[in-house]
Amino acid sequence: EEPVDEYAPTGFHQTMIGDVLGSRYRVLRKLGWGVYSTVWLVQNDRSAQVL
């Protein structure tokens, strides 16, 4: 897991499983992370499409 202290107003956006982003995309699970990004599996709540 990446360090939680990386999540800050000037760093990564803190995202948790179950969060809804943009009133549309529900976070299902973390796919991976690295130095510059974190990749999440999300589901579009409007179409049920998994992205």
ABEGO torsion letter per residue (X at the ends): XBBAAABBAABBBBBBBGBBBGGABBBABBAEBBAABBBBBBBBAAAGBBX
